[in-house]
Amino acid sequence: MSEIGRRHFLYGAAAVAAGVMGTGCTPEDLTKSSDSGGVPVVAIDAQRRSFKVSPHMTGVNGAKWYDDAYGMWDSKLNRPAPGIVGKIRKSGIGMIRYPGGTSSNLFNWKGAIGPQADRTRQVEGQKGEPVDSRFGPDEYMAFIRETGATPEIMAPFANSTPQEIADWVAYMNAPQGTKWGDLRARNGHPEPYRVRYWEIGNELHGAKQRYWMSADDDKAMRQYAFGGTQRQKRQRVGTPTDHRPSASVSNGQPNQTFTVWYPPVTPKTQTIRVDDTTWHEIANLTSAGADDLVYTFDPSNGTIHFGDDRHGKIPQNGAKITADYDSGPHAGFVDYYTKMKAVDPTIDVLAVWAPIEAGKLAGGKSFPELLAEHGHADKYDGMAIHPYTNFSRDLKATRFPDKRAGHDYQMLGDEAAAKMVSDLTALVQKHGKEGAYVAVSECGALFFGEGSGAPRNIASTPTPCRTRSTWHPRTSSTP
């Protein structure tokens, strides 16, 4: 299927959001409408098609990979769940995003491949709790094969490096005879998966998803683009697989280890506190006395190691351990793009610094302007946007008195979402390279008020994959 124009892309997006495709209105229909006393009439002919619709316009965000991905994976039989596969094929879903959105911002792909017994736990990106790695990249691709959908991967930015994500590209796309292609083959998948679409990060412009980056919008956008270092203050420590508050508390045992959340750490910038007392770094615990308040520290991975009450004091049971430190230096999007394209030039690498509120572009200038200003207009293939409508925030609606009001607010929200996509598309076309595009990899309607009068599909999203559309303006198949 050939590429479609921007106007058709937005039309198709609106059609998907409204839940109708292939509508048409004849002159006779218009006559009926005029004869009905001014009452609007909408005629839908499901058999008439105005144009072909890209399968990328009917995608879903996988939302999460753990707990068998909302039942998408049958871990007992180690296969895609047949019932879910059948429903996805029947509903015509054309693209599935993995491993998800907010929950996946700290995903470690290397811990989710190979034998199940060898896989690591993961840190869930919103709650910080440890979760499983059963539905890894290979299981995801098995699900993709069964459903016939196009794959799209969100590669985490907050806890990754360009080399780690380039390795992921190689694992998915490199042929046998290469390091990662051979590992994929040993894991039971000799042929390359040929995953074309890759996003770097998820909603990092949002205030609650900055992770190591600055709270200042403009500074954070520059850190996302080009990398940098950021001071972390009074941050609880944890473990590589657990960022919950309980993971920062001493159990009173000897030789405890903890990690800061966002390594690497600029050497000698850390301050480690046990409750409110500052302890001190030492090169080797064997030289410490029993009562010395000391620890060893590895800035490359942020590991803190305490003593055993012979060489260095043990933090008392129940003590909370916190850290101040300079997180970094971290790489930026441009570095990710360069490394990933060196592995596979055929992939599309998408930036994600895009608005999620109507009328707002986070930062003093847009991401396309920033990259163009620094001579990197060619260092992204597109941008992913999540044009959610929050009825209470964007439209000041605290309740829906009836279903008609719920419908009307939904239509206003769809219009606002389309405008966000259109505005970002204009910026990308003006400042980006030829062919750069905008993709919607999450969208939806959010309502936190009294919703008894609302249609239930507006008040909740109960489906296994979440009811969020993925729209891509490109319609050619993955190579």
ChimeraX attribute file (.defattr): number of C-alpha atoms within 10 A of each C-alpha:
attribute: neighborCount
match mode: 1-to-1
recipient: residues
	/A:1	11
	/A:2	10
	/A:3	12
	/A:4	16
	/A:5	11
	/A:6	15
	/A:7	11
	/A:8	15
	/A:9	21
	/A:10	17
	/A:11	13
	/A:12	23
	/A:13	26
	/A:14	18
	/A:15	16
	/A:16	19
	/A:17	25
	/A:18	13
	/A:19	8
	/A:20	12
	/A:21	20
	/A:22	16
	/A:23	15
	/A:24	15
	/A:25	13
	/A:26	11
	/A:27	8
	/A:28	9
	/A:29	15
	/A:30	15
	/A:31	11
	/A:32	16
	/A:33	16
	/A:34	13
	/A:35	10
	/A:36	11
	/A:37	8
	/A:38	9
	/A:39	10
	/A:40	11
	/A:41	14
	/A:42	12
	/A:43	14
	/A:44	15
	/A:45	13
	/A:46	11
	/A:47	8
	/A:48	12
	/A:49	12
	/A:50	9
	/A:51	11
	/A:52	13
	/A:53	19
	/A:54	22
	/A:55	21
	/A:56	26
	/A:57	26
	/A:58	23
	/A:59	30
	/A:60	26
	/A:61	23
	/A:62	25
	/A:63	23
	/A:64	21
	/A:65	28
	/A:66	23
	/A:67	15
	/A:68	19
	/A:69	20
	/A:70	16
	/A:71	16
	/A:72	23
	/A:73	25
	/A:74	15
	/A:75	15
	/A:76	6
	/A:77	8
	/A:78	11
	/A:79	16
	/A:80	24
	/A:81	17
	/A:82	15
	/A:83	10
	/A:84	18
	/A:85	19
	/A:86	12
	/A:87	12
	/A:88	21
	/A:89	14
	/A:90	10
	/A:91	10
	/A:92	14
	/A:93	21
	/A:94	23
	/A:95	26
	/A:96	29
	/A:97	26
	/A:98	24
	/A:99	27
	/A:100	27
	/A:101	23
	/A:102	21
	/A:103	19
	/A:104	24
	/A:105	28
	/A:106	22
	/A:107	26
	/A:108	22
	/A:109	21
	/A:110	17
	/A:111	17
	/A:112	22
	/A:113	21
	/A:114	18
	/A:115	9
	/A:116	14
	/A:117	7
	/A:118	11
	/A:119	17
	/A:120	20
	/A:121	20
	/A:122	23
	/A:123	24
	/A:124	24
	/A:125	20
	/A:126	15
	/A:127	12
	/A:128	18
	/A:129	17
	/A:130	19
	/A:131	16
	/A:132	20
	/A:133	24
	/A:134	28
	/A:135	27
	/A:136	24
	/A:137	22
	/A:138	20
	/A:139	21
	/A:140	24
	/A:141	21
	/A:142	17
	/A:143	23
	/A:144	19
	/A:145	15
	/A:146	17
	/A:147	23
	/A:148	17
	/A:149	22
	/A:150	21
	/A:151	24
	/A:152	24
	/A:153	21
	/A:154	24
	/A:155	31
	/A:156	25
	/A:157	25
	/A:158	24
	/A:159	19
	/A:160	22
	/A:161	18
	/A:162	22
	/A:163	13
	/A:164	19
	/A:165	23
	/A:166	21
	/A:167	20
	/A:168	19
	/A:169	25
	/A:170	22
	/A:171	25
	/A:172	22
	/A:173	22
	/A:174	23
	/A:175	19
	/A:176	18
	/A:177	10
	/A:178	12
	/A:179	13
	/A:180	19
	/A:181	21
	/A:182	18
	/A:183	17
	/A:184	25
	/A:185	16
	/A:186	12
	/A:187	13
	/A:188	11
	/A:189	17
	/A:190	15
	/A:191	15
	/A:192	16
	/A:193	21
	/A:194	19
	/A:195	20
	/A:196	21
	/A:197	19
	/A:198	25
	/A:199	22
	/A:200	28
	/A:201	28
	/A:202	29
	/A:203	22
	/A:204	22
	/A:205	25
	/A:206	16
	/A:207	15
	/A:208	11
	/A:209	18
	/A:210	19
	/A:211	18
	/A:212	23
	/A:213	28
	/A:214	20
	/A:215	16
	/A:216	13
	/A:217	19
	/A:218	17
	/A:219	16
	/A:220	24
	/A:221	25
	/A:222	19
	/A:223	20
	/A:224	28
	/A:225	21
	/A:226	17
	/A:227	19
	/A:228	19
	/A:229	19
	/A:230	22
	/A:231	16
	/A:232	20
	/A:233	13
	/A:234	13
	/A:235	15
	/A:236	24
	/A:237	28
	/A:238	24
	/A:239	19
	/A:240	19
	/A:241	21
	/A:242	23
	/A:243	23
	/A:244	18
	/A:245	14
	/A:246	15
	/A:247	20
	/A:248	23
	/A:249	22
	/A:250	21
	/A:251	16
	/A:252	14
	/A:253	14
	/A:254	18
	/A:255	17
	/A:256	16
	/A:257	16
	/A:258	22
	/A:259	25
	/A:260	28
	/A:261	25
	/A:262	23
	/A:263	23
	/A:264	21
	/A:265	25
	/A:266	18
	/A:267	15
	/A:268	11
	/A:269	12
	/A:270	22
	/A:271	16
	/A:272	25
	/A:273	20
	/A:274	19
	/A:275	15
	/A:276	11
	/A:277	10
	/A:278	15
	/A:279	16
	/A:280	15
	/A:281	19
	/A:282	15
	/A:283	12
	/A:284	13
	/A:285	21
	/A:286	11
	/A:287	12
	/A:288	19
	/A:289	15
	/A:290	16
	/A:291	14
	/A:292	18
	/A:293	23
	/A:294	26
	/A:295	26
	/A:296	18
	/A:297	25
	/A:298	15
	/A:299	21
	/A:300	12
	/A:301	15
	/A:302	24
	/A:303	22
	/A:304	21
	/A:305	19
	/A:306	24
	/A:307	26
	/A:308	17
	/A:309	18
	/A:310	16
	/A:311	22
	/A:312	26
	/A:313	21
	/A:314	24
	/A:315	27
	/A:316	14
	/A:317	11
	/A:318	14
	/A:319	16
	/A:320	20
	/A:321	24
	/A:322	21
	/A:323	20
	/A:324	18
	/A:325	26
	/A:326	22
	/A:327	25
	/A:328	21
	/A:329	14
	/A:330	25
	/A:331	19
	/A:332	20
	/A:333	25
	/A:334	19
	/A:335	17
	/A:336	26
	/A:337	24
	/A:338	16
	/A:339	20
	/A:340	24
	/A:341	16
	/A:342	11
	/A:343	16
	/A:344	17
	/A:345	13
	/A:346	16
	/A:347	19
	/A:348	20
	/A:349	27
	/A:350	25
	/A:351	25
	/A:352	25
	/A:353	26
	/A:354	28
	/A:355	24
	/A:356	21
	/A:357	19
	/A:358	21
	/A:359	13
	/A:360	11
	/A:361	19
	/A:362	21
	/A:363	19
	/A:364	11
	/A:365	12
	/A:366	20
	/A:367	28
	/A:368	26
	/A:369	16
	/A:370	18
	/A:371	20
	/A:372	16
	/A:373	11
	/A:374	9
	/A:375	9
	/A:376	17
	/A:377	20
	/A:378	16
	/A:379	22
	/A:380	23
	/A:381	22
	/A:382	26
	/A:383	25
	/A:384	29
	/A:385	27
	/A:386	24
	/A:387	25
	/A:388	22
	/A:389	25
	/A:390	20
	/A:391	22
	/A:392	14
	/A:393	14
	/A:394	15
	/A:395	14
	/A:396	9
	/A:397	17
	/A:398	14
	/A:399	18
	/A:400	21
	/A:401	13
	/A:402	13
	/A:403	15
	/A:404	13
	/A:405	16
	/A:406	22
	/A:407	16
	/A:408	12
	/A:409	20
	/A:410	22
	/A:411	15
	/A:412	15
	/A:413	24
	/A:414	23
	/A:415	15
	/A:416	20
	/A:417	27
	/A:418	18
	/A:419	16
	/A:420	23
	/A:421	22
	/A:422	17
	/A:423	14
	/A:424	23
	/A:425	20
	/A:426	13
	/A:427	16
	/A:428	25
	/A:429	16
	/A:430	14
	/A:431	20
	/A:432	24
	/A:433	18
	/A:434	12
	/A:435	10
	/A:436	20
	/A:437	23
	/A:438	27
	/A:439	23
	/A:440	21
	/A:441	30
	/A:442	26
	/A:443	22
	/A:444	20
	/A:445	22
	/A:446	18
	/A:447	19
	/A:448	13
	/A:449	13
	/A:450	13
	/A:451	19
	/A:452	14
	/A:453	15
	/A:454	22
	/A:455	16
	/A:456	13
	/A:457	11
	/A:458	17
	/A:459	18
	/A:460	15
	/A:461	15
	/A:462	10
	/A:463	10
	/A:464	15
	/A:465	22
	/A:466	17
	/A:467	22
	/A:468	24
	/A:469	25
	/A:470	28
	/A:471	29
	/A:472	21
	/A:473	22
	/A:474	21
	/A:475	17
	/A:476	13
	/A:477	12
	/A:478	12
	/A:479	9
